[in-house]
């Protein structure tokens, strides 16, 4: 099902948990992702699915073959909002 759903796709939008599940079940390979955009990247700590994706799939692949890892774009408004709240901006 995943193969036919993803065939010919240039971009996929997913929650971190869905991507983690797809990677764990080998429906998707980290090697096939060229750009991974992570929204709310400041949540990617401890047992958050974003952090688990990085620990279980990105870093092992990077250690084994850095040329096959996707580029990462992490997005967060947390710092900006915090600065606004405390009057630094």
C-alpha positions as CSV (number, residue, x, y, z in Angstrom):
1,X,0.0,0.0,0.0
2,X,2.8,2.5,0.9
3,X,4.7,1.8,-2.3
4,X,1.7,2.7,-4.5
5,X,0.8,5.7,-2.3
6,X,4.3,7.1,-2.4
7,X,5.1,6.2,-6.1
8,X,6.0,9.4,-8.0
9,X,5.6,11.7,-5.0
10,X,8.0,14.6,-4.7
11,X,6.8,15.7,-1.3
12,X,5.0,14.1,1.6
13,X,3.5,15.8,4.7
14,X,3.3,13.8,7.8
15,X,3.2,14.0,11.6
16,X,6.4,12.8,13.3
17,X,4.7,9.8,14.8
18,X,3.4,8.6,11.4
19,X,6.8,9.0,9.9
20,X,8.4,7.1,12.8
21,X,5.9,4.3,12.5
22,X,6.5,4.1,8.7
23,X,10.3,4.0,9.2
24,X,10.1,1.4,12.0
25,X,7.9,-0.9,9.8
26,X,10.2,-0.3,6.8
27,X,7.4,1.3,4.7
28,X,9.7,4.2,4.1
29,X,13.5,4.4,4.1
30,X,15.5,7.4,5.5
31,X,17.7,7.0,2.4
32,X,14.8,7.9,0.1
33,X,14.2,11.2,1.9
34,X,16.2,14.2,0.5
35,X,14.8,16.9,2.8
36,X,13.2,16.5,6.1
37,X,11.3,19.6,7.4
38,X,10.6,19.4,11.1
39,X,8.0,21.9,12.4
40,X,8.0,22.7,16.1
41,X,11.6,21.4,16.3
42,X,11.9,22.6,19.9
43,X,9.7,19.6,20.9
44,X,12.3,17.1,19.6
45,X,13.6,16.0,23.0
46,X,13.4,13.0,25.2
47,X,10.9,10.4,23.9
48,X,9.2,12.7,21.3
49,X,8.8,11.0,18.0
50,X,11.0,13.7,16.3
51,X,13.9,12.8,18.6
52,X,13.3,9.1,18.1
53,X,13.4,9.5,14.3
54,X,16.8,11.2,14.7
55,X,18.2,8.7,17.2
56,X,16.9,5.5,15.5
57,X,17.2,6.4,11.8
58,X,19.0,9.6,11.0
59,X,22.2,9.4,13.1
60,X,22.8,5.7,12.5
61,X,22.6,6.3,8.7
62,X,24.8,9.4,9.0
63,X,27.4,7.4,10.9
64,X,27.3,4.6,8.3
65,X,27.0,6.7,5.1
66,X,26.7,10.5,5.5
67,X,26.0,11.0,1.8
68,X,22.7,9.2,2.1
69,X,21.2,11.3,4.9
70,X,18.5,13.9,4.2
71,X,19.0,17.6,4.7
72,X,17.2,18.8,7.8
73,X,15.3,22.0,8.2
74,X,14.1,22.5,11.8
75,X,11.5,25.2,12.3
76,X,10.5,26.8,15.6
77,X,8.9,30.1,16.7
78,X,9.6,29.3,20.3
79,X,12.6,31.6,20.8
80,X,10.9,34.5,19.0
81,X,7.7,34.1,21.1
82,X,9.7,33.8,24.3
83,X,11.6,37.1,23.4
84,X,8.2,38.8,22.8
85,X,6.8,37.7,26.1
86,X,9.8,39.0,28.1
87,X,10.0,42.3,26.2
88,X,13.3,41.7,24.5
89,X,11.9,42.6,21.1
